[in-house]
Amino acid sequence: MPTSGFIMPDDEDKFITDTYRLELGNHEYPLPPACAVAFDASSYAPSVFKRLGIGCPPEIQRAVMKRQAEYLAGRVAARQAMTHLGLSAAELGTGSLRQPLWPQGVSGSITHTNAIGAAVAVPSDMIRGIGIDIEQIIDAGSADAIRNVVLTNEELAIFATKDGGDPNTLLTIAFSAKESFFKATSSHVGRYFEFHALRLTSLDITGGRLTFMVVETLSPALRTGQTFNACFRIIDERTVLTSFVW
């Protein structure tokens, strides 16, 4: 995986194996790259929180080790994202929708897989919200169940027009982009909503862009019929990154 040498890990810390930057795609807003942290979950121990100077909230202390490791990697990435903005590395709380609570004046998003944590932070006077999501390509055994929850037949028909596109990769991109939309808008909407509140209307594989239409009014600013763009990129043969900003 390509690296930029943004903040190299401590040689004595085997949990973090690398740090680097991830470009988010061609958005209408000028966005900084996401700060990413590669980590080795097998090297995780609860003491790593203290060593890295990050608090572990009670609900994470009660979670399985894998969840603790992923949470920690995401918070390390968030600290780097705030540092990149010139801000102090404040502790982030967690909201009622499990979203990170950023400092006043900051909009941001955190994501993770089982080996990567990433975060982006942007001054909130520039945007209403931002969401990023990293996903590993959905495997064939899980594809049918996820497809039925995430996409309608109309959306699946769009995939059928994409010659040469791997169906599971396209499914992962659509799923991830809807996750990014939720992350960017959840604090504004104030509740959970289903994947089908948002309908995929176009997918540009070459340009790395999707277009969605809101089909369920979520708020006065997110009404039925409005359209929005999201961006995606393939990080490697197993991983995709999506992002949405509004």
N, C-alpha and C positions, 0 to 999 in steps of 0.2 A: 504494500500500500504506500503511495507516495507521501512523503513528509515534507514539511517546510522548515522544521527546526524552530518553530515559534517559541515554545517553552519545552526544552528537553527534560525528560524525567530524571529524578535523582537516581544515580546508579545503584544506590543501596535499597531503593524501593522497587521490589520485583512485581508489585501489583500494577503500577503504571508502566507500560512498555514503550509508549510513544505518545507524542502530542503533535498535532498538525492542524491545518486549516482546510475547510471544505467550502468551495464556492457554491452559492445557492441557486445559481441560474440567472436568466435574463428577466428580472422583475422590473416593473415600472418604477419602483422605488429604489434608490441607491442603498443597497444592503451590504453590511460587512460579511465576510465569510464566517461560517460557523467555526467555533473552536471545538476540536475533537480530541478525545482521549482514547487511545487503545489500552485495554487492560487485560490482565490474566486473572480470571476468576478463581483459578485453582490456587493462586498465591494470596488470595484474600483472607484476612482475619479481622475480627472486630477492632483490633488495636490500630488498624490502618486509618480509621477515622481520626483518632487522636494524633497520629503521626503526621497526617496531612492537614490538621487544624480545622476539621469540619465536624460539626455536631451531628450526632445520630439521634433523630427523634424517637420517642418510645415506640411508635407503630412500626418503624423500620427495625428497631432492636428486636421486636417480636417476630419479624419476618424471617424466612429461610435465608441461608447464607447467599444464595444466588441473587436474591432480590436486594440484599444489603450491598453486595458488590456493584450491582447495576446502579443503584441509587447513588452510591458514593462516586462512581465515575461520572454520572451526570452532574453532580454538584461540583466536582473538580472542574469540569468543562464550563459550568456556569460561572465559577469564580474567574476563570480565564477570560470569558466573554466580558465580564464587567471590568476586569483589569484593562482589557483592550479598549474599553470606552473611557478609561481614565478614572474609574470609580474604585472605591475601596471594596474589598471582597466581603460584602455583607452576607450574613446567613439568610437563606431563603426559607420562609415558612411554606406551608402547604394549605391550599384553600379547600373549600367544601367539595369541589369537583376534582380534587387531587391535583390541581394545577399549582405550579410554583408561584409564590407571592414575591414579585420583584420589588426592589426599592422604588419609592416615589420617583417619577420621571423616567422610568425604564419599562419598556415592553420587551419580553423575551420568551424563549421557549427552550425546553430541554427534551432530549430523546436518548434512547439507548437500545442496543441489542445486547446479546450476551458477551460481546467483546468490544463494543464501541460505545462511548458516551459522547454526546455532542450538545452544544448549546449556542444560542445566538442572543445578543442583547442590543437593543436599538433605543435611542431616545424616544420617549412616548409622544413628544410633540410632533414627531414625523408621521406616525401611523396610529391606527386604532389597536391593532394587534398583529402578532406574527406567530406562526406555528411551523415547526419543522418535525420531520419524522424519518427515522431510519428503520428499515425493515430488511430482514433476510428474505430472499425469494421463497414464496410459499411453495411447499412441496406438493407433489401430486396427491398424496394421501389426505391433505387438508384442503385442497383447492375447492372441491365441490361444496363443502360446508361453508367456507368463507364466501364463495361466489354467491350462494343463495341469500346470505345476510347482507352483503355489500352492494350487489348490483341487480338492476332490473333487466328484463329481456331487452329493452330498448338500449340499455348501456352495453350489454353483451354484444348486440348487433354491431356496435362501433368497432369492437375488437375484431369482428369477422372481416372487416375491410382492411386490416393491417397485415399485409402480406409479409411473411418472414418474422413477425413479432412472436416471441415465445409467449404462449397464453398465460403461463403462470407468472412470468415477469410482468406482463400487462396487468394481470389481476392484482399483483403486489403493488404496482404503481398506483392503480385506482384506489385500493384500500388505504395505502399510505397517504395519498393526497387528501382523502376524506378525513383521516386522522389529523393531518396538518390543519385543515380547515377548522375542525373542532377545537384544537388547541388555541388557534388564533382568535376564535369567537366565543369560547365557552364563558369567559369572565363577563363578556358583554351580554350574552344570552341569559346566563345565570342558571342553566339547567342542562341536563343531558338531553340529547336528541338523537334520533336514529340515523343510520347511514342514508336511508332513502329520503331524508329531508333535502338531500343534495343530489342532483342528477348530472352525470357525465354527459356532455353534449359534443365534445370533440377531443381528439387526442393526436398531438403532433409529435411523433416519435423523434424525428430529426431535430426539431426545435426544442425538445424537452419541455413541452408545455401541454397542460390540460385546460379545458374550459368546463365549468360547472354552472348549472342553473339551480337556484333555490326554488324548491317546489313545495315548501312548507314555511309559512311566515314564522320566523324565529324571533324577530324584534322589529321595531319600526325602521331600523337601519338595514335589516336583512329580510326583505319581503319577497314573496312569491314572484318569480319572473326575473329577478335580478341575476346577472351573470358575473362570474369571477374567474380569474385565471390562477392556476397554480403551476409551479415549475417542478421538474424532476431531473435527476441525473443518476446514471448507473455508476456506483462507486467501484464495484468490482463484479465478477461473475455471479456473486452470491448476494449482493447487497444493493439496495436502492435508497436514495435520499429524496424526499419531497419537501416543498416549502410553500407556504401561503402567507400573504401579507395583505392587509386591507387598511 
